């Protein structure tokens, strides 16, 4: 293989579900003007709705699809929904603060894509104390904490990474691979990286480096350039979210 490859990766959500009946029937569905992205600096009172959607980010087409699914699903059920996001996927503290703000604001339900499934536990415990049902999307809690959410809708991050590995095995000869991932220690990115790695290493591929770009396109450009300079024999770059994949593609 003479050409480099960037493998694009997005963890697919098959369906976005809402908590039926958790909103007041007297409320109207969110209209098109209210469906526009709420700025990350929005106050808790401004972001209040029958259901609060708190995503990892709204910086990519993937998350805008999730946002649209949540809002349209709410409209179909007659539930008012407000969607917000922290400054970035790695802004774990900011997301936790947003959840706590929505508890204070009196949200009747929450749909959360957690940046860090361990860091949100105290906030979810507060939701349970207040009888606020929580639906998790994109990333689920550990089994021992799953009583803190009503349900999880999404896919296995590990299996998604494994599918990428299977695609690599089917389409390429054994070679060296570089991983560009989100912030070190984030469970979703750990799982995506490990799923791919476990699949390919059994077939003679070698993962020679794994470096964080914090889920940001600009950082991924620099990380990919550094990888290709330091290890020019790398033939595949695997990115654990779509924004980083676009950055890596630009570098290639």
C-alpha positions as CSV (number, residue, x, y, z in Angstrom):
1,X,0.0,0.0,0.0
2,X,1.5,3.3,-1.0
3,X,-1.3,5.5,0.2
4,X,-2.2,6.5,3.7
5,X,-5.8,5.9,4.9
6,X,-7.8,7.7,7.5
7,X,-10.6,5.6,8.9
8,X,-13.6,7.6,9.7
9,X,-15.5,6.5,12.8
10,X,-18.9,7.5,14.3
11,X,-20.6,5.5,17.0
12,X,-24.1,5.0,15.6
13,X,-27.2,5.7,17.6
14,X,-30.0,3.6,16.2
15,X,-32.9,5.4,17.9
16,X,-33.4,8.3,20.1
17,X,-36.1,7.7,22.8
18,X,-37.8,10.1,25.1
19,X,-39.4,9.5,28.5
20,X,-43.1,9.2,27.6
21,X,-45.4,11.0,30.0
22,X,-42.7,12.9,32.0
23,X,-43.8,16.2,30.5
24,X,-47.0,18.1,31.3
25,X,-49.7,17.8,28.7
26,X,-50.4,21.5,29.0
27,X,-47.0,22.3,27.5
28,X,-46.7,22.7,23.7
29,X,-44.0,21.0,21.6
30,X,-40.9,23.1,20.9
31,X,-41.3,25.2,17.7
32,X,-38.7,25.6,15.0
33,X,-37.3,28.8,16.5
34,X,-36.7,27.1,19.8
35,X,-35.0,24.2,18.1
36,X,-31.9,26.2,17.3
37,X,-28.8,25.3,19.3
38,X,-28.8,26.8,22.8
39,X,-25.4,28.5,23.5
40,X,-23.3,26.7,26.1
41,X,-23.4,29.7,28.4
42,X,-27.2,29.6,28.6
43,X,-28.5,29.8,32.2
44,X,-30.3,27.0,33.9
45,X,-33.6,28.9,33.8
46,X,-33.3,29.8,30.1
47,X,-32.6,26.1,29.2
48,X,-35.5,24.8,31.3
49,X,-37.9,22.5,29.5
50,X,-40.1,19.6,30.2
51,X,-37.1,17.5,29.2
52,X,-33.5,18.7,29.2
53,X,-31.1,17.2,26.6
54,X,-27.5,17.5,27.6
55,X,-25.1,16.2,24.9
56,X,-21.3,15.9,24.8
57,X,-21.1,18.5,22.2
58,X,-22.8,20.2,19.2
59,X,-19.7,20.7,17.1
60,X,-20.4,18.1,14.4
61,X,-23.0,16.7,12.1
62,X,-23.3,13.6,14.3
63,X,-24.4,15.5,17.3
64,X,-26.7,17.8,15.3
65,X,-28.4,14.6,14.1
66,X,-28.8,13.5,17.7
67,X,-30.1,17.0,18.6
68,X,-32.7,16.8,15.8
69,X,-33.8,13.4,16.9
70,X,-34.3,14.5,20.5
71,X,-36.3,17.7,19.5
72,X,-38.4,16.0,16.9
73,X,-39.1,13.0,19.2
74,X,-40.2,15.5,21.9
75,X,-42.5,17.3,19.4
76,X,-44.1,14.1,18.4
77,X,-44.9,13.4,22.1
78,X,-46.0,16.9,22.9
79,X,-43.0,17.4,25.1
80,X,-41.0,20.6,25.3
81,X,-37.3,19.9,24.9
82,X,-34.2,22.1,25.3
83,X,-30.8,20.8,24.2
84,X,-27.5,22.2,25.5
85,X,-23.9,21.1,25.5
86,X,-20.6,21.9,27.3
87,X,-17.8,23.7,25.6
88,X,-16.3,20.5,24.2
89,X,-16.5,16.7,24.6
90,X,-13.7,16.9,27.1
91,X,-15.4,19.5,29.3
92,X,-16.5,16.9,31.9
93,X,-16.8,19.4,34.7
94,X,-18.9,21.7,32.6
95,X,-21.3,19.0,31.7
96,X,-21.8,17.9,35.3
97,X,-22.5,21.5,36.2
98,X,-25.2,21.7,33.5
99,X,-26.9,18.6,34.8
100,X,-27.0,20.1,38.3
101,X,-28.3,23.3,36.9
102,X,-31.2,21.5,35.3
103,X,-32.0,19.7,38.5
104,X,-32.2,23.1,40.2
105,X,-34.3,24.5,37.3
106,X,-36.9,21.8,37.8
107,X,-36.4,19.6,34.7
108,X,-39.0,16.8,34.6
109,X,-36.6,14.5,32.7
110,X,-33.2,14.4,31.2
111,X,-31.6,12.9,28.1
112,X,-27.8,12.8,28.6
113,X,-24.9,11.8,26.4
114,X,-22.3,11.6,29.2
115,X,-18.8,12.9,28.5
116,X,-17.5,10.7,31.3
117,X,-19.8,7.9,32.7
118,X,-18.0,7.9,36.1
119,X,-17.9,11.7,36.6
120,X,-21.7,12.0,36.1
121,X,-22.6,9.5,38.9
122,X,-23.0,12.1,41.7
123,X,-25.2,14.2,39.5
124,X,-27.3,11.2,38.5
125,X,-27.7,10.3,42.1
126,X,-29.2,13.7,42.7
127,X,-31.6,13.1,39.8
128,X,-32.7,9.9,41.4
129,X,-33.3,11.6,44.7
130,X,-35.5,14.2,42.9
131,X,-37.3,11.5,40.9
132,X,-36.1,12.9,37.7
133,X,-36.0,10.1,35.1
134,X,-32.8,10.0,33.0
135,X,-32.3,8.4,29.6
136,X,-28.6,7.9,28.6
137,X,-27.5,7.9,25.0
138,X,-24.2,7.1,23.3
139,X,-22.5,5.7,26.4
140,X,-24.0,3.6,29.3
141,X,-23.1,3.4,32.9
142,X,-21.3,0.5,34.5
143,X,-23.7,-2.3,35.5
144,X,-23.6,-1.5,39.2
145,X,-24.8,2.1,38.5
146,X,-27.5,1.4,35.9
147,X,-30.2,1.8,38.4
148,X,-29.5,5.6,38.2
149,X,-31.0,5.8,34.7
150,X,-34.3,4.8,33.3
151,X,-32.8,3.2,30.2
152,X,-29.9,3.4,27.7
153,X,-30.4,3.8,24.0
154,X,-27.3,3.3,21.8
155,X,-24.7,0.9,20.8
156,X,-21.7,-0.8,22.4
157,X,-18.7,1.5,21.9
158,X,-16.4,-1.6,22.1
159,X,-18.3,-3.4,19.4
160,X,-18.4,-0.3,17.2
161,X,-14.6,-0.2,17.4
162,X,-14.4,-3.9,16.7
163,X,-16.5,-3.3,13.5
164,X,-13.9,-0.8,12.3
165,X,-11.2,-3.4,13.0
166,X,-13.1,-6.0,11.0
167,X,-13.3,-3.5,8.1
168,X,-9.6,-3.0,8.2
169,X,-8.9,-6.7,8.2
170,X,-11.1,-7.3,5.2
171,X,-9.7,-4.5,3.1
172,X,-6.0,-4.2,4.0
173,X,-2.9,-6.3,4.4
174,X,-1.3,-6.2,7.9
175,X,0.5,-2.9,8.5
176,X,1.1,-0.3,11.1
177,X,-1.8,1.7,12.6
178,X,-1.9,5.0,14.5
179,X,-4.9,5.8,16.8
180,X,-6.0,9.4,17.4
181,X,-8.4,9.5,20.3
182,X,-10.4,11.7,22.7
183,X,-9.1,12.9,26.0
184,X,-7.1,10.1,27.8
185,X,-9.2,8.2,30.2
186,X,-12.7,8.8,28.7
187,X,-14.5,5.5,28.7
188,X,-16.2,5.9,25.3
189,X,-12.9,6.5,23.6
190,X,-11.1,3.8,25.5
191,X,-13.7,1.3,24.3
192,X,-13.6,2.4,20.7
193,X,-9.8,2.2,20.6
194,X,-9.7,-1.1,22.4
195,X,-12.4,-2.7,20.2
196,X,-10.4,-1.9,17.0
197,X,-7.1,-2.9,18.5
198,X,-8.3,-6.2,19.8
199,X,-9.7,-7.1,16.4
200,X,-6.7,-6.2,14.3
201,X,-3.8,-7.3,16.5
202,X,-5.0,-10.9,16.2
203,X,-4.5,-10.6,12.4
204,X,-0.9,-9.3,12.4
205,X,-1.6,-5.5,12.4
206,X,0.4,-3.4,14.7
207,X,-0.9,-0.4,16.6
208,X,2.3,1.7,17.0
209,X,0.9,4.8,18.7
210,X,-2.2,6.1,20.4
211,X,-2.4,9.9,20.9
212,X,-5.1,12.2,22.2
213,X,-6.5,15.1,20.2
214,X,-9.3,15.8,22.7
215,X,-12.1,15.2,20.1
216,X,-11.2,18.4,18.3
217,X,-10.5,18.8,14.5
218,X,-7.8,21.4,14.8
219,X,-5.8,19.3,17.4
220,X,-6.2,16.2,15.2
221,X,-4.5,17.9,12.3
222,X,-1.4,18.6,14.4
223,X,-1.5,15.1,16.0
224,X,-1.8,13.4,12.6
225,X,1.0,15.4,11.1
226,X,3.2,14.5,14.1
227,X,2.4,10.8,13.8
228,X,3.1,10.8,10.0
229,X,6.4,12.6,10.5
230,X,7.6,10.4,13.4
231,X,6.3,7.1,11.9
232,X,6.1,7.5,8.1
233,X,5.4,3.8,7.7
234,X,2.0,4.1,9.4
235,X,-0.6,3.2,6.7
236,X,-3.8,3.6,8.7
237,X,-5.0,6.4,11.0
238,X,-8.0,5.4,13.1
239,X,-9.9,8.2,14.9
240,X,-12.3,7.7,17.7
241,X,-14.7,10.4,16.6
242,X,-15.7,12.1,13.4
243,X,-14.3,15.6,14.1
244,X,-10.8,14.1,14.7
245,X,-11.2,12.0,11.6
246,X,-11.8,15.1,9.5
247,X,-8.7,16.7,11.0
248,X,-6.6,13.6,10.3
249,X,-7.9,13.6,6.7
250,X,-6.8,17.2,6.3
251,X,-3.3,16.3,7.5
252,X,-3.1,13.3,5.2
